[in-house]
Every structure is written in C-alpha cells, then in structure tokens.
Amino acid sequence: MKTIEEINEKIRQGKAVVVTAEEMIGIVKEKGVERAAKEVDVVTTGTFGIMCSSGIYFNIGHTKPRIKLGGGKVYLNGVPAYAAYAAVDLFLGANALPDDDPRNKYYPGDFPYGGGHVIEDLVSGKEIRITAQAYGTDCYPRRFLDAYITINDLNEAVLFNIRNAYQNYNVAVNSSNRVLYTYLGMLKPKFGNANYSSAGQLSPLLNDPYYKTIGIGTRIFLGGGIGYVIWHGTQHNPSVERTERGIPKGGAGTLAVIGDLKQMNAKWLRGVSMKGYGVSLAVGIGVPIPILDEEMAFYTSVSDEDILAPVVDYATAYPNRESDVITYVSYKELKSGYIELFGKKIPTSPLSSYPKAKEIAEILKSWIKEGKFFLTSPSAPLPGVESGIKFKQFSGKEILGEVEQK
Amino acid sequence: MRTERIVLHFPKELADKPVVVNLVKKFNLDFNILKATITPDEEGLMVLELSGEDDNFIKGIEYLKDLGVEIQPLSQDVVWLEDKCVHCGYCVSYCPTKALYREGYFVKFDSQKCTACGICVELCPYNAMEMKLFV
C-alpha cells in the first residue's frame, strides 16, 4: 500500500502524518484499521528502562611514548574495562564493578558506582580517571598510565548494546518469607508486591510483534542521539507462545543496537544501582514504525489491555529456571497500581518509566515531522517465528556434576 | 490544634536525660516517635510528630530550644531530587505513608507525609532521594 520511499518523500515535504503508539490506539479505534492505514504514515514508539546488556567501546588515542592496553589492566574511575582489543581500544560493560566493591558480602549490597555510572559520567562530559598497567613491548614501551580523559578526548566513542528493548517481560513476585533483592527490584515476602518492566503499549517490539518493519539497519532514537538496530539481541526468542493478535506472552524478541555516544545525552543514559543486585544502565530507545499497510496499522494499535505478562515467582521458579507461570496479567492491570493474585490485591511497581517512554516517542515524532529523521528499509529482517530460533538454555557439560556422578 | 513533623538534634549533655516526656507533662502535647537514634558523636536525633493546642505547641518548642535542642521541620531532611527522578514509579509502592505517590504516571513527593524511614533512599535506582538526617 505504501513504501518507505513514499513515506520519506512525505517527510521531506513536511507532509508525513506521524503519531505516537499511544495516539494510534485511539485513531484506530475511532477510524478503523483501513482509514488509519491510509492516513497515518509513521507510528513512533519509545521505552526507557534498565537494560543490562549495554556497553560502550572507545579509542583513547596513542600516548607518547606508546602503550599497549590490550592484554593489560585498565580501570575507569576504578571500574575495570575490557582491555583485550588492540593498543588503545577499550570496552566497558554496564554491569562492571570496582574490584573493591564488597558486592553482596555486605548483604544487600548498595552498588553505588559501576560501569553504567561511568557511561553516564562520560556522556555528561565529566573527567574520567583512567589508570592502566601494560606489560610493555619494543613497539609499545610504556607500562603505566594515570590520566583524566573526557569524551572529547576520545576518537570513537560508541554505545553498543547487545540486548535491549525486550519484547515483553516477566512480572516478579516472591512466595518466600524473606525479602528478595532482584534485578526487578525489592520483592516483599509472601507476595507482598509485584514488579514489572515494560513500556507496554509504547514498547517498540510490541508494536511490531512479528518484526515486519524493524530489522537490521533500522534507524532509531538511541540515548538521545541517532542509532541503528544492528542485529537481533542476545536471547532473541521469537518462538514463544503468543496471543491471538500475535503478542508474545513473555520475553521474546530483543534488539542489538549501536550509535555514536558523542551525540547522546545523559538524560537518556543513566547509571543505576539496584540494591542487592548490582549496577546497570537505563537506556532510552525509540523506534519508528512505518505504516505500510493495514496490518501495520492494526499491530501499532495494540493497547495495554491486549498485552499479557507472565507472573513468575522469583523465590523458586526463576532462580531454579523452572518454567512455572503463576498467571498472566495485562499491562492495564499492572499500570493501575495493583494486580489480583490468589484473591489478594497486590501493589505493583514499574521499573520502566512510562513518562520517559512517552517523551521519547514524542521527540522521535518531532524529529520526523521536522524532516530531521528519515526511515530506513532493513538490510535484512530479524529472525521471526519462521526461523525456528529458540532460546537454548545452558547445555554445557558441567565438570563438577560429572565428578559427583562418578 | 497544630500537628507537625520535626527533627530534634539533642546535644551530648541531653542525650541521657528525659526531655520528650516533659512535652506531655508540662504542655499537654501528644507525640509519636518516628525515629530515634544516638549518632556516633553521641548526639541524640529524634524524628517526632508533635501535636497539641497552638499555645502549648509554641511553648513546648521554646522549652526544647531553651534546653539547647536544635529543631527543624522534617521536610528539610528528606529531599526528592526531581532532576534525577525518571518517574518510573518504582518507589511508590514501598513508601509506607504515601509521601511518594503517583499523579497520572508522574511521581510526586509530599514531604509533609514523610516519616524519614529511608526506604526510598535505599531503593531508588537513580539516587533521586536524599536524606540529610544522619549527615
């Protein structure tokens, strides 16, 4: 019905009709799928939440005399970076912790500073102290480095997240008699609360449940700048159970994304500390969805009541990797502040920020309307249901287990 | 009738003397101790909800001040750093007095309802709550 080129032409002429995924719900309800597909060109989505598999890579330039960090040890504000590329290329993951952080030895740990915070500080333009030890070679004689660097001193600084924007997620509860500290927050004993993390109706992959438009090469809003989908994310699992309208009933698709960190903004990349769990990075992502046909108009009209999330016990089922689901609840129920479980009203806590998700969808909308952002055709699709890809659990041969068996 | 949540800082000399009980005996005030501790330098710190007739309330406060107790409203001690808050709403269901609450999807903080329990300070992933009580 419409092509991406036609939509881009409309954007160029300032004539494209762009709405957020939240606005699309009402439009389809009022006008029907057919008219909505004709009238709307682009639907913008957004999500802002804690996305652990995030990180940055960067190049610090060559020191005089030269130093080879690869194979050495490097710390950024005391947080260890991955120094296993060439001389001055480094990688830093959001979950990295200083060697002297007590972790959970002092339970529950506070995790005040780590990789996510270094990323936030770097993006903010703050000075970061780099300390490095290298082994020295004839061509790279230097063995120590202690210096302050800022993002402006770096050559490339790139956000490179290998799993973001989960398509739906668990709702965590706790059946035990003690408080649990998880990546989904603090869980009160005896089903005292229920925590969830998804933007629901605004979430990118829930608006394109079969990855018909989002693919490799899709240009996106990433951390306040422009980024790209570069692959499916790790643990991408398209073959999970779905509702009648195709919405996965649990964690399913994921995205690997990349973008120039220098264009980004600390408002959309925030270091986080999860008590008793660790550090991470909250990331803002927005994906535009071209309304190519009625099918896409229908998919983007998904609302919180259509999206079901599995309630999982983080005292038993989750840590032991059992697949038990207590029940399914909709995001409409979750966002009301309470869900009902075993006949009891339980307060809910979101970890994903809906107001920020909405702000991202609005920013992306204005970028497109102002002709600053154009849509892309994917170079290749993400693996869909037909790919047969299923997330494999650990299947390595455990050595300890073998010994025990003998 | 007047009800306020206040923070009392007792000097060393007063830490082992009965003080708060006199608010009842002498000034007919009601109190509810929300938090009480002796800090490492032996200063006493108490968070109190105090209520009574206006006149008595003022007299009670004067009595405390005359003894050398420093007084400040609780609302100055727990601070919501709005620019750090991402309005995820995670804190809301933990706040025992609903001082943190949601308006639509946005988080709001009513410092008058806060009892300085500190759970939000411990839990906020973004460090958007700050407590100055023990500094």
Interface residues (C-beta under 8 A of the other chain):
Chain A: F48 G49 I50 G185 M186 N193 N195 R270 V272 S273 M274 K275 S280 A282 K335 G337 P347 T348 S349 P350 L351 S352 S353 Y354 P355 K356 K358
Chain B: V86 H87 C88 G89 Y90 C91 V92 S93 Y94 R102 Y105 F106 E122 L123 P125 Y126 N127
